Amino acid sequence: MKIESTPFLGWPNTLRISNDSVDLFITTDVGPRIIAYQHLGGHNVFKVYEDQAGGTNEDEWRIRGGHRFWLAPEDKELSYHIDNWPVHWRENDVTGEVIIDSVQTKPSTIRKSLAISLDRFGSGVRIRHTATNEAFEPVTLAPWALSVMRPGGLEIIPQPPLGEHPRDLLPNRAAILWPYTDLSDPRWTFGSRFWLLRQSEGFPPTKLGLAHHEHWIGYVMEDALFIKSFEYTNGANYPDGGCNFETFTDHEMLEIESLGPLTTLEPGQSVTHTERWHVFELTEQMSIESEEALSHWIAPFLARALK
């Protein structure tokens, strides 16, 4: 894994982490944001808001794009903490991780750390999101990892196998809807094996959350497949009615969001939430004429990403 500081998109001190397959670019002048993830010479899987690129010291929160670390449940102070100033980073020689620290001061003092490591070979990335309570009082929160995907893609949300009646009498899925979510929206496709959400222009926001046990979410673009994997802890208390996965889209982008359990942190205590990423180059168009075809198409990618 190679690490260097380089100008990128108008920010002079951006970390570039790379191997022989992929690049990661992480802002340190603001954020942090993992602002780009791409094959060498390829296209960024994340959206970047061009009018916000290179900006610093703004008085209001900026989405900017890329991948960010928030705190749940969503709150104007807890979540929308202004992070428009430089952050500190260091390399852990033992774990091989690049660790980036920022301190959130409202409504409590929380240290947020991203620990990022890139596999020696291939595109695999591990991101550990750690929140540490540096206040003098307990605080209850959940780590929340949000990836802002570039427009025009198709999100793949796997579903558990169907059961049958009267053998299976208890529920095995929980979905949470936001007040602005319309399930007749044509961007949604609800199948028996996959739920699909397409990012498209000209549509209002929509959002859905799940208690997601299937461990992965995919996002298909013209030239790449992005796979994010994360865990579900049975018996844990998750935010927003039990969601460890949420997705949001509007006319500009789509967000793939994973969440850790709600945790009450005493002063000095920490909680960590981990994601794994992979990106695969595509040389032919994905086949989606049936769920069976989609399952067959994505299976070899999952075998590599989830091994």
NORVEN-V148548 format. One record per pair of residues at least 24 apart in sequence whose C-alpha atoms are under 8 Angstrom apart, sorted by the first residue. I is the first residue (numbers start at 1). GAP is how many residues later the second one is. Records with the same first field share a line. If there is no record, write none. Layout:
# NORVEN-V148548
I=GAP / GAP
This chain:
# NORVEN-V148548
1=117 / 118 / 119
9=44 / 45
10=43 / 44 / 45
11=42 / 43 / 44
17=101
18=100
19=99 / 100 / 101 / 102 / 103
20=101 / 102
21=100 / 101 / 102
22=100 / 101
28=58 / 59 / 60 / 61
29=27 / 55 / 56 / 57 / 58
30=26 / 53 / 54 / 55 / 56 / 57
31=37 / 52 / 53 / 54 / 55 / 56 / 71
32=36 / 51 / 55 / 68 / 70
33=32 / 33 / 34 / 35 / 36
34=32 / 33 / 34
35=30 / 31 / 32
36=30
38=241
39=84 / 240 / 242
44=106
45=104 / 105 / 179 / 181
46=101 / 102 / 103 / 104
47=101 / 102 / 103 / 104 / 206
48=102
55=29
56=28 / 29
57=27 / 28
58=26
59=25
65=82 / 83 / 84
66=81 / 82 / 83
67=78 / 79 / 80 / 81
68=77 / 78 / 79
69=43 / 45 / 60 / 74 / 75 / 76 / 77
70=73 / 74 / 75 / 76
71=70 / 71 / 72 / 73
72=69 / 70 / 71 / 72 / 167 / 187 / 190
73=68 / 69 / 166 / 167
77=29 / 30
78=28 / 29 / 30
81=25
108=25 / 26 / 27 / 31
109=24 / 25 / 26
110=24 / 25
123=154 / 155 / 156 / 157
124=152 / 153 / 154 / 155 / 181
125=151 / 152 / 153
126=148 / 149 / 150 / 151
127=147 / 148 / 149
128=144 / 145 / 146 / 147
129=143 / 144 / 145
130=140 / 141 / 142 / 143
131=139 / 140 / 141
132=133 / 136 / 137 / 138 / 139
133=132 / 133 / 134 / 135 / 136 / 137
134=133 / 134
135=132 / 133
136=131
137=129 / 130
138=126 / 127 / 128 / 129
139=125 / 126 / 127
140=122 / 123 / 124 / 125
141=121 / 122 / 123 / 124
142=96 / 97 / 117 / 118 / 119 / 120 / 121
143=116 / 117 / 118 / 119 / 128 / 129 / 130
144=113 / 114 / 115 / 116 / 129
145=112 / 113 / 114
146=109 / 110 / 111 / 112
147=108 / 109 / 110
148=105 / 106 / 107 / 108
149=104 / 105 / 106 / 107
150=103 / 104
151=48 / 49 / 101 / 102 / 103
152=46 / 47 / 48 / 69 / 101
153=45 / 46 / 66 / 67 / 68 / 69
154=42 / 43 / 44 / 45 / 65 / 66 / 67
155=41 / 42 / 43 / 44 / 62 / 63 / 64 / 65
156=38 / 39 / 40 / 41 / 61 / 62 / 63 / 64
157=37 / 38 / 39 / 59 / 60 / 61
158=35 / 36 / 37 / 56 / 58 / 59
159=33 / 34 / 35 / 36 / 55
160=33 / 53 / 54
161=31 / 32
162=30 / 31
173=37 / 38 / 39
174=36 / 37 / 68
175=33 / 34 / 35 / 36 / 68
176=32 / 33 / 34 / 64 / 65 / 67
177=30 / 31 / 32
178=28 / 29 / 30
180=25 / 26 / 27
181=24 / 25 / 26 / 27
182=24
191=100
193=98
194=97
199=50 / 51 / 52 / 53 / 54 / 55
200=50 / 51 / 52
201=49 / 50 / 51
202=49
203=47 / 48
204=46 / 47
205=43 / 44 / 45 / 46
206=42 / 43 / 44
207=39 / 40 / 41 / 42
208=38 / 39 / 40
209=31 / 34 / 35 / 36 / 37 / 38
210=32 / 33 / 34 / 35 / 36
211=31 / 32 / 33 / 34
212=31 / 32 / 33
217=39
222=60 / 63
223=58 / 59 / 60
224=55 / 56 / 57 / 58
225=54 / 55 / 56 / 57
226=51 / 52 / 53 / 54
227=50 / 51 / 52 / 78
228=47 / 48 / 49 / 50
229=46 / 47 / 48 / 77
230=28 / 44 / 45 / 46
231=43
233=28
236=25 / 26
237=24 / 25
238=24
277=28
278=27
